[in-house]
């Protein structure tokens, strides 16, 4: 995380300015103190000459073999939560927001992209300079950079998708409905203020489903299902344009204000574009994910609270599904208490407008919610303390429409009761009536039951085509079921996949499953050590803890 500070000076007079560096704190960096000149000026423009380290935790340098084209290297950044400080000197807290400009030099054949408006490129004899302007103040974790040999395709009047040429057409098809999602989000949240909304589909080592960098959402190639079935992740990143980017958590103890709100808005977009049944089904099936996370972290662990205390805890270590799903569950509960969407949605627009360009905490949200609904007679029902500060599962699970889940539950019941020798209780014709998310739900429920026999799994694989499935969500759950059944034949396929895919949502549970099976434990440890240099810092850091490796 160390930066080499070469010189600090007054940008106008060019005179050097005194500075000092504090002690290096592992995982957090070093305090930089600048002594301002002893004069009567109220504003200073200070310049810092510095060098980054080759192992800066916020940057991922990919060799050509890790890209689709296999010919050129690739660079991308991931600064959330606290890695901007490894690349530039800054007040690396979401409580501090600033606009920025940047000029980046790169060889001629490379495209440079940032979380800002592109402001022209100047060709030089030895390369080119790319200029960027971001006029809207934002936290340091949203500064983003990517450099690669890229192409683009237009998706709409304010959107392009960028990717390597080998996958660009696939990406353009998958995300063709981006403008429709963006307009729906505007109807819910108010005007989109960031100008452009571009997508960059990164190489597979990217650790998240998406990263909501303003003007340039980073997305994982695991969304390329071929049928647009996973494009709901784009709705999530679009929602961040208001929840997180426009109104930001003051620090990561209040991360639910970013992510819980975003999931809540994402599902409202889904409800408007598909159906309220689909919206509720999405929320309902994620209760299982939340329950698994709470059990894994510990039902009494304070990290399962909505508002957490991160004293002595690195934000990377606290990352989980809890702020996402427990947060959205709380908001859905609040919506039901105050009178439904027709009451909640005008509040959301007012909330975003009141706190735009600011960083806030949970008390700010609570105070404004109570002020806005001061005359609502149901307000006193809300136990804020239980929701915000009690660990474990939410105190109330909303009354979701579960009609789409009931069909799946019946299928799961038949599969678990089936002995494997008789004809399968589900046919190809039955399978064709199911949506992608219903198949995901069925697999999720099967993964929660006792291990299925390999005989049964072979039949199910033939019916559903699991061995050749492109949908990453389905592949992930299928692999978990295979590992639970101790199907040795599938182990090599699991290792191959986790060595290609960097998305933590998939990689961490599969590594844990491999570790928990005694026969594959050492293989998992050896595989992690052999491949961790290809992972982003947050992935390697959290996986080491999952695998009980002290590094």
HELIX and SHEET records of a PDB file:
HELIX    1   1 UNK A   64  UNK A   66  5                                   3    
HELIX    2   2 UNK A   84  UNK A   86  5                                   3    
HELIX    3   3 UNK A  140  UNK A  142  5                                   3    
HELIX    4   4 UNK A  168  UNK A  174  1                                   7    
HELIX    5   5 UNK A  178  UNK A  189  1                                  12    
HELIX    6   6 UNK A  221  UNK A  223  5                                   3    
HELIX    7   7 UNK A  232  UNK A  239  1                                   8    
HELIX    8   8 UNK A  252  UNK A  254  5                                   3    
HELIX    9   9 UNK A  256  UNK A  273  1                                  18    
HELIX   10  10 UNK A  276  UNK A  297  1                                  22    
HELIX   11  11 UNK A  302  UNK A  304  5                                   3    
HELIX   12  12 UNK A  315  UNK A  318  1                                   4    
HELIX   13  13 UNK A  322  UNK A  338  1                                  17    
HELIX   14  14 UNK A  341  UNK A  355  1                                  15    
HELIX   15  15 UNK A  362  UNK A  372  1                                  11    
HELIX   16  16 UNK A  379  UNK A  381  5                                   3    
HELIX   17  17 UNK A  384  UNK A  389  1                                   6    
HELIX   18  18 UNK A  403  UNK A  417  1                                  15    
HELIX   19  19 UNK A  428  UNK A  431  1                                   4    
HELIX   20  20 UNK A  436  UNK A  448  1                                  13    
HELIX   21  21 UNK A  454  UNK A  464  1                                  11    
HELIX   22  22 UNK A  466  UNK A  468  5                                   3    
HELIX   23  23 UNK A  472  UNK A  484  1                                  13    
HELIX   24  24 UNK A  488  UNK A  490  5                                   3    
HELIX   25  25 UNK A  491  UNK A  500  1                                  10    
HELIX   26  26 UNK A  504  UNK A  516  1                                  13    
HELIX   27  27 UNK A  518  UNK A  531  1                                  14    
HELIX   28  28 UNK A  532  UNK A  534  5                                   3    
HELIX   29  29 UNK A  537  UNK A  546  1                                  10    
SHEET    1   A 2 UNK A   4  UNK A  10  0                                        
SHEET    2   A 2 UNK A  46  UNK A  51 -1                                        
SHEET    1   B 2 UNK A  19  UNK A  25  0                                        
SHEET    2   B 2 UNK A  29  UNK A  34 -1                                        
SHEET    1   C 4 UNK A  59  UNK A  62  0                                        
SHEET    2   C 4 UNK A  74  UNK A  77 -1                                        
SHEET    3   C 4 UNK A 145  UNK A 148 -1                                        
SHEET    4   C 4 UNK A 111  UNK A 114 -1                                        
SHEET    1   D 3 UNK A  97  UNK A 106  0                                        
SHEET    2   D 3 UNK A 127  UNK A 139 -1                                        
SHEET    3   D 3 UNK A 117  UNK A 124 -1                                        
SHEET    1   E 5 UNK A 151  UNK A 156  0                                        
SHEET    2   E 5 UNK A 159  UNK A 163 -1                                        
SHEET    3   E 5 UNK A 198  UNK A 201  1                                        
SHEET    4   E 5 UNK A 216  UNK A 219  1                                        
SHEET    5   E 5 UNK A 210  UNK A 211 -1                                        
SHEET    1   F 2 UNK A 247  UNK A 249  0                                        
SHEET    2   F 2 UNK A 358  UNK A 360  1                                        
END                                                                             
